[in-house]
Amino acid sequence: MAIGKDKEKILELSKKGQIIQSEEDFIKNPHVFEFMNFPENYEYTENDIEKAIINNLQHFLLELGKGFAFIGRQQRITLNNRHYFVDLVFYHVKLKCYVLIDLKIGEVAHEHIGQMKLYLGYYEKEVNDTSDNEPIGLILSEEKDDIMVEYAMLKDTSKLIVSKYQLYLPDLEQLKNKVREIIEK
């Protein structure tokens, strides 16, 4: 905020909070899940992260931004007697759409993108009401290969976002390096 050029907009944002008008407005990279309080060298699973999010739902909703309503976890989708499970489902009241979240340990893979596209297609065809907008998919992973994501999503019109998460804010030295990197661009 201190290096921002438009001081009025920064002050307005600090008073109103984040204003969400499109799916791009709630993209953070990375999302910070420090509220989970996992020890630094703790070996966690996707299930551990999901449980921690549910146990700290208020903090998670604050991390996502305004307008999210929690629908459920491990929401089952059944196709041809096969069951699939969406980790977390929210509804965004301003965007009038479902937001499907899939949590991944490690790096996101192209298979995860395909899996989310399946979920989005199902929700659009089977769950959406006529007044709902197209659902949004959010894959949260520890690591993200931007080039792989770009090619996996090439000419794709679905509202699918791949974003990183981290469990801790960076230390002071990492933060200083990041600020220098932004200023030098």
Backbone bond lengths (Angstrom), bond angles and torsions (degrees), N, CA, C in turn:
res aa  C-N    CA-C-N  psi(-1)  N-CA   C-N-CA  omega(-1)  CA-C   N-CA-C  phi
1 M - - - 1.438 - - 1.525 110.89 -
2 A 1.331 115.96 -35.93 1.459 119.99 -176.44 1.520 111.91 -65.23
3 I 1.336 118.30 -30.27 1.457 119.69 -178.63 1.523 112.05 -95.32
4 G 1.344 117.61 2.32 1.461 121.53 179.86 1.518 111.04 -64.39
5 K 1.319 116.65 145.18 1.452 121.44 -177.43 1.529 112.02 -86.18
6 D 1.337 118.55 -32.41 1.464 121.96 -176.65 1.519 109.51 -101.17
7 K 1.330 115.38 88.08 1.471 121.14 -174.95 1.531 112.16 -62.33
8 E 1.373 118.45 -36.51 1.467 120.90 -179.82 1.528 110.96 -62.56
9 K 1.341 116.51 -45.66 1.473 119.87 179.82 1.524 110.91 -64.10
10 I 1.312 117.12 -37.83 1.459 120.87 179.18 1.522 110.16 -64.97
11 L 1.339 117.05 -43.53 1.466 120.45 177.63 1.523 111.16 -64.02
12 E 1.341 117.23 -40.95 1.466 121.30 178.60 1.526 110.22 -62.82
13 L 1.334 116.81 -43.41 1.455 120.93 178.77 1.525 111.17 -63.94
14 S 1.312 117.64 -38.60 1.463 120.40 179.91 1.519 111.60 -66.56
15 K 1.340 117.20 -28.56 1.468 120.78 178.89 1.524 112.30 -82.96
16 K 1.336 117.32 -42.76 1.463 121.66 -175.24 1.528 113.19 -89.03
17 G 1.304 117.44 -25.03 1.454 120.58 -172.50 1.521 109.18 86.82
18 Q 1.313 115.98 -177.34 1.454 121.26 -177.76 1.523 109.66 -69.31
19 I 1.324 116.53 131.32 1.463 121.69 178.73 1.521 107.26 -102.05
20 I 1.335 116.46 120.57 1.451 121.36 -176.13 1.527 109.11 -105.54
21 Q 1.332 115.38 116.99 1.453 120.29 177.74 1.522 111.62 -121.33
22 S 1.315 117.98 -20.24 1.461 122.05 177.08 1.521 108.21 -144.43
23 E 1.339 115.82 169.12 1.464 119.18 -176.99 1.519 112.58 -62.72
24 E 1.341 117.99 -27.81 1.460 120.26 178.75 1.520 112.28 -66.00
25 D 1.348 116.31 -23.38 1.457 120.11 -175.98 1.520 113.79 -72.01
26 F 1.347 118.50 -17.68 1.456 117.23 179.44 1.521 112.98 -108.39
27 I 1.323 115.77 11.69 1.463 119.57 177.13 1.517 108.85 -75.68
28 K 1.302 114.83 123.63 1.462 120.59 170.91 1.520 105.32 -120.03
29 N 1.277 115.62 146.36 1.450 118.00 176.04 1.516 107.65 -147.78
30 P 1.287 118.29 99.10 1.460 127.11 8.13 1.534 112.29 -96.61
31 H 1.326 115.09 163.17 1.459 121.55 166.08 1.526 105.75 -79.69
32 V 1.313 118.32 142.80 1.464 121.27 -178.52 1.520 109.02 -113.08
33 F 1.333 116.03 118.86 1.464 122.36 -177.21 1.519 111.36 -107.76
34 E 1.309 116.49 43.00 1.456 121.05 -177.60 1.531 111.63 -61.96
35 F 1.324 117.28 -26.36 1.465 122.06 -179.56 1.523 113.30 -62.18
36 M 1.323 118.22 -13.36 1.469 121.27 -179.98 1.523 112.28 -72.32
37 N 1.321 115.99 -23.53 1.464 121.97 177.81 1.530 114.04 57.12
38 F 1.327 117.10 36.00 1.457 119.82 173.88 1.524 108.71 -72.35
39 P 1.330 118.78 139.83 1.470 119.77 173.42 1.531 109.55 -60.46
40 E 1.312 117.79 151.40 1.466 121.64 -172.35 1.523 114.76 -57.19
41 N 1.306 119.55 -39.54 1.467 120.85 -178.00 1.525 112.59 -102.21
42 Y 1.303 116.86 19.79 1.459 122.28 -178.91 1.523 110.27 -70.49
43 E 1.332 117.30 130.91 1.459 121.56 177.39 1.518 107.55 -91.88
44 Y 1.318 116.62 105.41 1.456 122.26 -174.40 1.525 110.42 -107.77
45 T 1.322 114.95 163.47 1.458 122.19 178.52 1.525 108.82 -113.27
46 E 1.326 116.07 170.52 1.462 119.88 174.97 1.528 109.79 -59.35
47 N 1.319 116.34 -37.80 1.459 121.12 178.66 1.533 111.37 -63.39
48 D 1.334 117.30 -39.05 1.470 121.45 176.93 1.528 110.53 -61.26
49 I 1.329 116.04 -43.02 1.460 120.14 -179.88 1.528 109.78 -65.08
50 E 1.315 115.98 -45.66 1.463 120.04 179.64 1.526 111.50 -59.67
51 K 1.323 117.33 -45.51 1.472 121.01 178.34 1.526 111.02 -62.06
52 A 1.328 116.54 -41.60 1.467 120.37 179.65 1.527 110.66 -64.99
53 I 1.329 116.95 -37.55 1.466 120.08 177.50 1.523 110.06 -64.39
54 I 1.329 117.04 -46.18 1.472 120.79 179.97 1.530 110.06 -63.24
55 N 1.324 117.10 -41.95 1.469 120.63 179.11 1.527 112.51 -66.99
56 N 1.318 116.53 -22.96 1.468 122.23 -179.52 1.527 109.85 -123.18
57 L 1.322 116.09 42.43 1.464 121.38 -172.49 1.521 112.65 -57.29
58 Q 1.308 117.44 -40.06 1.464 120.48 179.70 1.530 110.80 -60.88
59 H 1.323 117.58 -44.05 1.470 121.29 178.63 1.528 110.94 -65.19
60 F 1.334 116.19 -40.27 1.464 120.32 179.58 1.531 110.49 -63.93
61 L 1.328 116.43 -43.32 1.462 119.98 178.54 1.527 111.16 -62.42
62 L 1.324 116.59 -37.97 1.464 120.04 176.52 1.530 110.45 -65.14
63 E 1.323 117.57 -37.08 1.462 121.48 178.36 1.532 110.40 -66.66
64 L 1.345 117.29 -37.66 1.462 120.56 179.03 1.525 111.83 -69.98
65 G 1.325 117.66 -40.66 1.459 121.38 -178.26 1.525 111.25 122.44
66 K 1.310 116.09 -170.49 1.464 122.30 -175.60 1.524 111.76 -79.28
67 G 1.334 115.63 151.36 1.454 121.49 168.78 1.511 116.73 95.20
68 F 1.329 118.61 3.70 1.462 120.73 -177.22 1.523 111.47 -94.32
69 A 1.324 115.98 134.37 1.462 122.28 174.03 1.528 107.36 -118.60
70 F 1.319 116.67 130.49 1.470 121.62 -178.12 1.521 109.70 -75.84
71 I 1.326 116.63 128.90 1.470 122.66 177.78 1.519 110.35 -102.13
72 G 1.335 117.81 -48.66 1.457 119.07 -179.64 1.510 112.83 173.41
73 R 1.330 114.11 175.32 1.458 121.24 177.21 1.509 108.70 -122.70
74 Q 1.323 115.31 153.98 1.459 122.39 -178.63 1.533 111.16 48.77
75 Q 1.333 115.10 51.33 1.460 121.86 179.37 1.528 108.89 -73.69
76 R 1.330 115.27 120.53 1.472 120.72 -173.91 1.523 111.52 -81.68
77 I 1.332 114.06 136.83 1.459 123.82 172.02 1.525 105.62 -120.51
78 T 1.314 117.83 128.81 1.458 120.97 179.57 1.519 109.53 -118.35
79 L 1.329 116.00 123.34 1.462 123.43 177.20 1.521 107.73 -132.07
80 N 1.337 117.25 124.10 1.474 121.48 179.84 1.524 112.26 50.41
81 N 1.319 116.31 45.83 1.470 123.34 179.56 1.526 114.15 62.05
82 R 1.327 117.23 18.37 1.464 121.81 172.96 1.518 107.36 -108.67
83 H 1.316 114.66 138.10 1.449 119.62 -178.49 1.528 110.00 -105.79
84 Y 1.316 115.07 135.80 1.458 123.50 175.11 1.529 106.40 -125.73
85 F 1.324 116.65 153.49 1.461 119.85 -176.23 1.526 110.87 -131.84
86 V 1.323 114.97 123.75 1.462 121.26 174.92 1.523 106.37 -84.99
87 D 1.341 117.34 125.99 1.469 120.93 -175.19 1.525 112.31 -56.00
88 L 1.331 117.00 -55.54 1.468 121.16 -177.37 1.518 109.01 -138.53
89 V 1.340 115.96 138.64 1.459 120.88 177.94 1.532 108.49 -125.92
90 F 1.322 115.06 130.39 1.455 122.92 176.82 1.524 108.00 -125.76
91 Y 1.313 115.97 164.74 1.458 120.90 170.60 1.519 106.27 -122.74
92 H 1.329 116.91 132.37 1.456 120.27 179.45 1.526 107.57 -98.80
93 V 1.337 115.97 115.50 1.461 120.76 -172.39 1.529 112.95 -71.13
94 K 1.312 119.02 -30.39 1.469 121.21 179.06 1.530 111.31 -78.11
95 L 1.331 116.08 -43.48 1.463 120.58 -179.85 1.526 112.29 -80.85
96 K 1.336 117.23 -13.54 1.463 124.18 -179.27 1.533 111.72 54.04
97 C 1.339 113.80 56.14 1.464 118.68 179.54 1.528 110.17 -155.10
98 Y 1.321 114.21 158.30 1.460 120.47 173.35 1.525 108.66 -77.13
99 V 1.320 115.53 146.55 1.459 122.13 174.81 1.525 105.86 -122.79
100 L 1.323 115.71 115.08 1.461 122.54 -178.11 1.518 108.56 -101.51
101 I 1.327 116.53 127.77 1.458 120.64 -177.32 1.516 109.95 -117.98
102 D 1.316 115.34 130.16 1.452 122.44 175.85 1.527 107.57 -117.44
103 L 1.316 116.93 126.98 1.463 122.85 -178.39 1.521 109.69 -98.11
104 K 1.314 116.50 133.79 1.463 121.23 -179.27 1.522 110.65 -130.67
105 I 1.337 115.01 137.11 1.456 122.00 172.44 1.529 106.29 -88.73
106 G 1.318 116.72 140.30 1.457 119.90 178.89 1.516 111.10 77.60
107 E 1.334 115.40 -148.34 1.465 121.30 -174.32 1.523 111.20 -91.25
108 V 1.319 115.86 141.32 1.457 120.74 176.27 1.530 108.61 -69.45
109 A 1.330 116.39 141.36 1.460 122.24 -179.74 1.526 109.25 -117.80
110 H 1.328 116.37 161.58 1.464 119.73 -178.54 1.531 111.61 -60.85
111 E 1.330 117.00 -28.33 1.466 120.25 177.03 1.522 111.17 -63.24
112 H 1.326 116.91 -34.40 1.466 120.81 178.75 1.521 110.59 -66.58
113 I 1.324 116.26 -36.87 1.467 120.93 178.18 1.527 109.37 -65.56
114 G 1.330 116.71 -44.38 1.466 120.71 177.17 1.522 111.84 -61.58
115 Q 1.316 116.69 -40.55 1.460 121.89 178.34 1.534 110.18 -61.36
116 M 1.323 117.04 -44.71 1.462 120.24 179.81 1.525 110.95 -66.05
117 K 1.334 117.47 -36.99 1.465 120.03 177.29 1.534 110.50 -61.06
118 L 1.335 117.37 -37.58 1.459 121.87 175.68 1.531 110.05 -60.36
119 Y 1.329 116.65 -48.28 1.462 121.40 179.01 1.529 111.40 -59.31
120 L 1.327 116.28 -44.87 1.464 120.66 -178.91 1.533 111.24 -63.04
121 G 1.331 115.85 -43.34 1.466 119.92 178.09 1.518 111.74 -61.18
122 Y 1.327 116.48 -43.26 1.464 120.87 179.15 1.528 110.45 -62.12
123 Y 1.322 116.81 -48.71 1.465 119.86 -178.26 1.525 111.18 -62.97
124 E 1.334 116.73 -40.15 1.459 119.33 -179.64 1.534 111.14 -64.44
125 K 1.318 116.91 -40.32 1.463 120.47 -175.39 1.527 113.32 -86.19
126 E 1.325 117.85 -38.47 1.459 120.72 -170.64 1.527 115.68 -105.98
127 V 1.320 118.80 -24.73 1.465 121.14 -172.00 1.524 112.04 -108.99
128 N 1.335 117.58 -40.73 1.463 121.00 -177.14 1.517 112.33 -56.49
129 D 1.342 115.27 141.11 1.458 121.84 167.39 1.521 107.27 -85.65
130 T 1.311 116.31 168.49 1.465 119.76 -178.80 1.526 111.82 -63.64
131 S 1.339 117.63 -25.96 1.470 120.50 -179.76 1.528 113.14 -85.60
132 D 1.339 117.45 -8.35 1.466 121.08 -179.58 1.526 111.31 -80.20
133 N 1.320 115.60 145.54 1.453 121.17 171.94 1.527 109.22 -84.68
134 E 1.320 115.47 170.13 1.462 122.33 179.27 1.534 109.94 -55.36
135 P 1.345 117.65 135.34 1.467 119.50 179.97 1.529 111.94 -66.34
136 I 1.317 114.52 157.60 1.459 121.94 178.89 1.524 107.66 -113.42
137 G 1.316 116.98 135.55 1.454 122.33 175.32 1.514 109.86 -107.08
138 L 1.307 115.89 135.60 1.467 121.38 177.91 1.522 108.28 -128.53
139 I 1.311 115.95 114.51 1.462 121.33 174.95 1.521 106.86 -98.79
140 L 1.327 115.86 119.97 1.458 121.82 178.05 1.518 108.50 -106.21
141 S 1.321 116.48 120.33 1.461 120.94 -178.93 1.517 110.15 -134.43
142 E 1.322 114.96 161.18 1.474 119.91 177.98 1.521 111.40 -68.36
143 E 1.316 116.00 -38.19 1.461 121.16 -177.52 1.516 109.19 -129.15
144 K 1.330 115.10 151.41 1.461 120.44 -178.02 1.522 108.80 -141.64
145 D 1.310 115.98 122.22 1.462 122.09 174.76 1.527 106.74 -91.90
146 D 1.331 116.93 101.77 1.464 121.65 -174.64 1.528 112.47 -58.12
147 I 1.322 117.60 -36.77 1.467 120.85 -178.39 1.525 110.16 -68.56
148 M 1.329 117.93 -45.27 1.459 120.52 178.34 1.531 110.14 -61.06
149 V 1.332 117.34 -43.76 1.470 121.57 -179.79 1.526 109.50 -62.45
150 E 1.319 116.67 -43.18 1.469 120.45 179.51 1.529 110.83 -57.88
151 Y 1.333 117.63 -48.41 1.463 120.46 -178.54 1.532 111.82 -70.83
152 A 1.305 117.83 -36.52 1.462 120.55 178.77 1.522 111.35 -66.96
153 M 1.334 116.57 -25.17 1.466 121.44 -177.46 1.534 112.85 -105.76
154 L 1.327 117.73 4.37 1.455 121.88 -176.17 1.532 111.03 -53.90
155 K 1.313 116.48 126.16 1.469 124.78 179.96 1.521 113.04 58.61
156 D 1.305 117.14 20.29 1.461 121.99 178.45 1.519 108.21 -85.58
157 T 1.307 116.83 133.36 1.469 120.27 -178.35 1.524 112.70 -102.00
158 S 1.328 117.65 -1.26 1.470 118.93 179.24 1.524 109.81 -70.33
159 K 1.302 114.93 155.57 1.465 120.64 179.83 1.519 108.09 -90.89
160 L 1.310 114.87 78.23 1.450 121.98 -177.58 1.524 108.64 -119.63
161 I 1.309 114.84 129.13 1.462 121.31 -178.06 1.521 108.45 -122.34
162 V 1.321 116.11 134.48 1.456 121.23 174.46 1.521 106.76 -112.90
163 S 1.319 116.15 124.12 1.455 120.61 -177.15 1.521 109.74 -136.87
164 K 1.313 115.52 155.77 1.461 120.74 178.45 1.522 109.96 -90.60
165 Y 1.318 114.32 156.51 1.454 119.91 168.42 1.516 107.68 -127.82
166 Q 1.303 115.03 157.10 1.464 120.71 172.25 1.515 106.91 -140.34
167 L 1.312 115.23 152.13 1.462 120.19 -175.62 1.517 113.01 -87.79
168 Y 1.334 116.71 -14.71 1.462 120.08 -176.25 1.513 109.69 -139.88
169 L 1.313 115.75 149.06 1.454 119.80 170.92 1.521 107.93 -67.41
170 P 1.335 117.21 150.31 1.463 118.18 179.27 1.526 111.00 -66.36
171 D 1.336 115.54 155.61 1.463 118.01 176.47 1.525 109.16 -72.26
172 L 1.303 116.75 170.57 1.460 122.94 -173.09 1.531 112.58 -56.66
173 E 1.329 117.14 -41.32 1.468 120.53 -178.58 1.533 110.72 -66.24
174 Q 1.334 117.78 -43.02 1.464 120.85 177.45 1.531 110.58 -62.32
175 L 1.309 115.95 -39.70 1.462 121.09 179.69 1.530 111.14 -64.31
176 K 1.329 116.52 -43.27 1.471 120.81 178.15 1.527 110.54 -61.71
177 N 1.341 116.81 -43.16 1.468 120.60 179.11 1.524 111.27 -62.92
178 K 1.317 117.32 -39.96 1.460 121.48 179.43 1.520 111.25 -65.26
179 V 1.335 116.95 -41.26 1.470 121.12 178.07 1.523 109.91 -63.91
180 R 1.338 117.12 -42.90 1.474 120.72 177.31 1.516 110.74 -60.23
181 E 1.327 116.27 -43.52 1.465 122.00 -179.63 1.528 110.49 -61.02
182 I 1.326 117.98 -41.96 1.464 121.83 179.62 1.520 110.85 -67.75
183 I 1.316 117.17 -42.72 1.466 121.16 -178.83 1.516 111.24 -65.00
184 E 1.351 117.60 -36.96 1.457 121.46 -177.14 1.523 113.22 -74.67
185 K 1.315 118.81 -14.88 1.472 121.35 -179.18 1.471 112.97 -70.46
